Amino acid sequence: MSEMITLELEKLDKIRDINPRLVSYNVEFAEVTGGTFWKAYSEEQIAGTEDFYVEPSDEGIAAMYKDLMQEYDPIDLSNEKLRYLTKELGEAWIRVSGTWSTKTYYDFDGKTAGVPPQGYLNVLTKEQWIGVLDFVRAVGGHLKISMANCPGLHSAEEPWNPSEAEKIFALSQSYGVPIEAAEFANEPNMLEDTGFPKGYTAAHYRRDQDLFFQWLEDNYPDCLKVGPSSTGGDDIVFGDPSQQNSIGGIEQLIHETVNCEDLLEGTSVPLDVFSYHYYNGVSERLASVMPAGHWSVEAALSENYLSVASNFCKTYLPLRDRFVPGAEMWVTESGDAGGGGNTWASTYLDVPRTLNELGTFACLTNGVVFHNTLAASDYGYLAREVFDPRPNYFAVLLWNRLMGSEVFDSRIPIHEGAHVFVHSRKDGQDGKAILVINNSETKVTSLVLEKDAQVYRLSGKDGDKRAKEMCLNGHVLALDEDNQLPNLEAETISAGELVIAPTECVFVLV
């Protein structure tokens, strides 16, 4: 059985122009300072031949961190290979944030000797931050951060103060790499669990967000005000809907959450950009304590799984229209699963989800998607420390090189085997760039070509959907001996029928 797709390209209606920095990414604060981050999976766990399991603790998630986390050295942002591969992705926003940023002290005068002051958990040195600024400059990026807002800075009843913000904004500005966008906090809807002072409420947050953004307007008026950067709540079904009756939910991980409305209703300083976080659920690392939030690998190509990204966007669109009408939507953290990514996040199996997210988001709204992360944990575009590109890196590299900023309505409703997205060509030539994702594991999909086309066919090595290496037109994608990217060459296909095999993702230029 196969499905035939025909596109009348000249008759397609334009939907919008999308931000050219759509594909952006995160560098975790924990990477910059060094410290604990999600424990790496074994080769057997990535291959799916060994389970990752941590016994739940009655003492809560914090008591399990010893089994979920490991210590890492700071990322080497001066690494030539890292800078080269990052720059090849093109102009992008770089978000330096994460839960760790809420609890980081900026020791720019070197007085702490590496010991966090009381109420903080991490220390950022001047040298480390200059390393970030040098990296952003070297790759042509645009810097976005979130702020410290923890017991070391103030109590819940004491208003937030800009003593830490003044340090990092002033140093960045004077160094010639200004902070161009800022959120007040990372995932503030989790309140104390994101690092806020004890007893912190949504009312305290609204007070303090206004204080920060007013300070920003007064001192750095060109910096975009982004928020609320929340995750979950707002009637979001977090995880596989078919498992929502399972024992264990997000309430076991988080003491209290609030909604977007709780964070923004009644604030006085308007935002420039509306933001939220999207993950399909939680990874295997957290599945034992939150089974209802985890998707099985068997569901990774299903319509229910692939629709989560667009469902998140559709949930937040009316909230954007209510609180920041006319603004762009930024997904300031995005990935397959919270908790460092699933065991298959570093394999080809996550490529259909990644490309489908970009395609559906561009059809729904204008904005930016910050992939979590650039080079940390299993969902990173690049492997940590060695910086080898993973399948998702090559997938978004091709997106950025091929898919232009004009978005068109393909007129083909998304369904199994046919996730079809049409853009202008990035090279500026007449014609269209088409992406077809065949998420069926059993059926082929055929695209009718009215003229000759350039085709970029992506698949797992040896036809393995869980392969750690991806093929382009049958050739394994890997760096050469000098750590240079391979030529991403198209195959010329004559007019007629283009057959797309099960699980393949195919870019077509016509």
N, C-alpha and C positions, 0 to 999 in steps of 0.2 A: 504494500500500500504506500502511496505517496501523495503529497499535496502539491498542487500547482499554484504558483503565485504570479500574478501579472500586475505590473505597475505602469500606469499611464503617467509617466514622469512629468510631461509638459503640462498636465492638467492638475497637478497637486497644489493645494492651497498652502501658502506660507503661514506658519503659526506665529513665529517670533524670531528675533535674533537672540542668541544665547551669549552669556558672558564668555569671552575667549579664555578666561582663566577658570573655566568650569572644572577642569581636573586639577585639584590642589591637594595638599597633604599636610599631615601633622608631624611634628617632631616633639615627642613627649618631654616635659620638663625633667622627668626622671632620667631620660637619656643624657640630657645636658649636664646634670649634676652628678650622675651616677647614683646607684642605689637599687632598691628592689623593683623588679618588674616581673611580669608573668613568666613562670617556669617554662623552659623550652620543652617541646615534645621530642620524644625519641624518634629515630628513623622508622621503627616499627609502628609507632602510633600514627605517624604521618601516612604510612602505607595502609593503615587500617587493619593491621594484623595483631595489634596489641591495644588494649583499652587503657585510657587514662581515667583513674578513679581515685577520689579522695574521700575518706570516710567523713560524713557530716559530723560536726561537733555541736554539742548542746550549748557550748559557750559562744556560738555565733561564728560569722565569717572571719573575724579577726584571729580567732584561735586556729583557723585552717591555713592562714597565710604561709606558715612554715612549709606547707606541702604544695602551695599554689604559686609561691614566689621564689625568686632567687636573686642573688646580688649580681649586678652588672657594673662594669666600669663605664665612665662617660663615653659617649659616642665620639669618634674622631671626625669632627666636621671639616678638618683640613685635608682629609684623605682625597687624593687626586681622583681615584676611581669613583668614589661617592659623588664628588662634585661634577665630574664629567657626565655620569649617568643621570644625575638630577637635572643638570642644565639641558640635557637632551629632551627632557619632558616638556620643555618650553616654559614660557612665562607663567608663573603661578603664585598663589597666595601660600605662605608658609605659616602655619599656626603652631606656635610654641606654647603648649598648654598642657591640660590633663589634670586629673585630681591632685597630683603632686604640686602643681603650681599654686594651689590654694594655700599650701602650708610651707612655702619656700621663702626663706629670708635672704635678702640681697646683701651679701657681705662684700660690698665693693671697696671697703677700706681695709679689709683683711684683719679685722679685730677678733673674729670668733675662733680662729685656729681650726675651722672646720666643724665646730660643735654648734648645732642649732641653738639659738636662744630659747628660753622657756616659751612653750606655746607654738613653736615651729617644729617641723620634722626634717627639713632639708635646708642646705645652704648653697646659694649660687654665688660664685666668685666673679670678680670683674673679668678675669681672664676667660672664664667660661662663657660669659655673656658676649665678650668681644669675639670669641670664636663663633658664636651664633651670628653676630652681625657680619663678620667676614664671610661666612657661608652664604647668608642671604644675598650679600652683594655679589659674590662670585657666581651664583647661579641665576642672577637676575630676578630674585624673588621679591615679594611684598610681605612685610612682617605683620603678624597679628598675634596678640597675646591675651591672657586673662590675668587677673590680679590676685595677690595674697589677701585672704580674708579669713583669718584664723584666730585662735585665742591669744597668740603671741602679739597680734596687732591691736586687738580690742576685745572687750567682752560684748555679749549680746546687747546689753543696755547702753553701752558706750557707742556713739556713732563711729562709723568707719572713718579713718583719717588717711591722708595721702602720703604719709612718710615713706612708705616703700615704693609707691607709684612714682613719686618724685625722683627717686634714684634711677629707676630703670628707664623712664621716659627721657630724663635729662642725658644719661649716658648714651642712649641710642641716638638722640637728636644731635648731640655734639660730635658723635663719631661719623655722622653722615648717613646713617641707615635708620631713619625714623620709624617708629611704630605707626603703621598706617591704619590699623584697625584694632579695636580692643573690645573684649567682652568683660563684664565685671567679674564673672566667676564661671567656672566650669561646672556644668550640671547642678545648678543651684537648687533645683527642685528636690534634691536629696538632703538638703539642710545640713544637719550635723554630720551625716555620713559622708559629705563631700569635704568636710574639714572646717566648717563654720564653728563659731564659738558655741559653747554649751548653752542650750535654751534658745537658740536662734530660731526665729519664726519667719514666715513669709512677710510679715509686716516689717521686721527688722531688715529683711533683704530689700524691700521696696525703698525704705529710707536710705539705705546705703548705696543702692544702685543710683539713685538720684544724686547723692553726694558725689559719687565717682564721676558720673557723666557730666555733672555741672562743672566739676573740677577740670574735666577733659575739655569742655567747651571753652572754659576761661583760659586754659593754658596751652592746649594743643587742638585748636578748632578744626584742623584738617584731618584729624584722626576719626575714622568712622566708628560710630557707636553701634555695637552689635549685641543682640540678645534675644531671648533669655538663655539660649544654649542649654535647654532642658532635655531630659530624656525620660521616656515613660510617662505615666500619668495621662491625662487628657484622653481617657478612654482608649488608649493604645493597648492592643492585645500583644503582649510581649512574649513571643515564642509561638510554638505550634498550636493553632486553635484546637486541634483534635486532642491535645494533651492537657487542656486547661482544667480538667477535673483531677489531674494528678496531684499527689501530695507535694507540697513545696511550691512556693511562689516568690515573687520579688519581695514580699513582706519579710521573708526569712533573711534576706540580705540587707535590707534597708529598714531602719526603724520607722521613718516617716517620709512620705513624699507629698508634694503639693503639685498643683497643676499650673500650666502656663498663665492662666487667668489670675491665679493667686500671686504670681510674681510680677505681673504688669499692670493689673487694674489699679488705677489711681496714681500711678507714677507721673511725675511732672516733667521730666526731661525726655523728649521724644527720641526714639531710636532711629538710626539710619538704615539698618539691616535687621531683618528678622532671622533668627537662627534656631536650630534644633539639632538633636543627635538622632542618628538612625543605626540600629543594629537589628538583624533578624531575631536575635535571641541571645542566649549565653552559650559559651563554648563548653567543651567537655570538662574543662577545669572546674566549672561551677555547676555542671549538670547534676551532680549528686545531691547538692543542697537545693537546687532549683530545677527539678526535672521538667516542670511545665514550661520552663523558659528555653529549653533546648530542642533543636530540630535534629532528627536523625539524618545520617548521611544519605539514606535512601530517598529523602525528600528534597535533596539539594537542587534538583532540576525541575521540581514540580511547580505547577502554576501557583499554588498557595505560597510556596516559599519565595518564588521570584516576584510575587506581587507585593511583598511586605514593604519594599522601598517606596513604591508608588502609594500604598495605603498610608504610610507615615506622612508623605507629602500632602496627600489629600486631606488628612486630618489637620495639618497645620496651616494649610492655605487660608481657611476662613479666619483662623486666629491671626495670621499675618494681616489679612484684610481689615480686621477689627482694630489691631493695635498699631500696625505700621503700614497703613494703606499705601499701595504703589511701590513699596520697597522690594528689593531683591530678597530671595530666600537663600540662606546659606545653611548647608548641612555641615556643621563645623566638626562633627566626627561621624565617620561612616565606615561600616565594615560588615563582614558576615556575622560576627558574634562578639559581644562584649566578653571580656576576660581573655584578651590576647588572640582571639580568632580560633576557629575550629581546627581539628587536626588536618583537614583538607584545605585550609585557607591558603596554604603556600603551593597548592597544586593547580592543575588545569581546571579542576572541578569548580573552582570559584570564579573562573573567567566569565561564564555566562551570566552569573549574578552581577558581577561588576559592570559589564557592558550593558546589561539590561537596565541597571540603575541609572547609568548616564543617559541612556536613550529615553527612558520613561520620564525622568526628571526634566529633561530638555523639552519634552512635549507638554509638560504640565506647567512649568514656570521658568523664570529666568533667575540665575544665581550661580552658586559655586558649591561644589561637593569636595569636602576635605577628607581624603581617604586616611584612615587610621591603620597603619602609619607609613612613613617613608621607609624606615629601616629598623623597626623594632618589633619583636615578637613574630608570631606566625602569619599575621595579616599584613606585614610590611611588604611594600613593593620590592624591597631589596632585603636580602638576608643580612641579619645583624653581623657586624664586625667584618665579614668578608665582602659584603655588598654585592653579591651575585644577584642578577635580576631574576625574579620569579615570573611565572606565567602572567600574572596580573600586570607586571611592569610592561612587558611587551604589548599586552592588550591595550593599555591606555596610551602607550607610545604611538601605536598605530592609530588609535582614535584621534589623538592630537595632530597627527600628520595628515590624516585623510578627511576627517569630518569637519566641515566648515561651520560657521556660526549661524547660518540661516537654517531654521528647522521647518520641515514640511510635514503635512498630514499624509501618512502613507495610505490612508483609507482602508487599511487592513487591521481589523480588531486583533488585539493580542490574544493568542491562543496557543496551545501546545504545538510545537513544531514551527511556529511562525511568529516570532517577535521581530517586527520589521520597522526600521527607523530610517528616515531619509533626511539628509542635510545637503547643503551646498558643498562644493568641493573646497577643501582647504587650500589647494593650489590656485584657486581663483579662476580656473578654467570653466567654460560652459559645461553644463551637465550636472550630475548629482552624485553624491556619495551615499551608498546604501549599506546598512548593516542588517544582516539576517542572522538571528540566533535560532538554531533548531534545538530546542531543549527536549525533544523526544529522544528516548533511548532505543527506539525500535523502528521508527519510520523516517524515510527520507523526505526532504522538501525540495521542490524544484522551482527555480526562479526563471521566468521567461525573459530573455535578453533580446531586445529589439535591434541591438547593434553590438559590435565587439566591445568587450569590457576588460578592465584590469581587475583581477581577483586576488584577494588575500585570504586564504583559507586557514583557519586556526583549529588545531585539534591537539589532544594529548598524545605524547610520544607513544608509538606502537598501538595507537587506538585506545590507550588506557585513560579513562576520564580522570583518574586520580594520579596521573603521572606528575612528577615534579618538574618535568621539562615539557615545553610546548613546541609544536611544529608549525611552521608557516609553509603552506603548500608542500607538505611532506618533509621539510627539512628542519632539523632540530635548531631551535634558536638558542644561541650561546655566544658569549664573548670570545674573541680570538685570543691568541697567546699574549697579545699586548693590551688586553682588557678593552678592546674596541668593539663597538656594536657590529653585528653582521649587517650586510645589506638586506634591507627588508624589501625584497623584490616581488613584484606582482607577477602573476601568470596571466597571459593574454588568452581570453576565451572568446571564441567566435559567437556571433549572434545565434540564439537558439535556447536550449534548455541547460541551465546550470543546476546540477544536482548537489544538494547540500546534505551530507551524511548525518546520521543521528549524533547529537551532542556537539556538532561543529558550529563555530561562529565564523561568519564570512563577511568581509568588507568587499564592496564592489564599486568601482569607479566607472561611470558611463558618461 
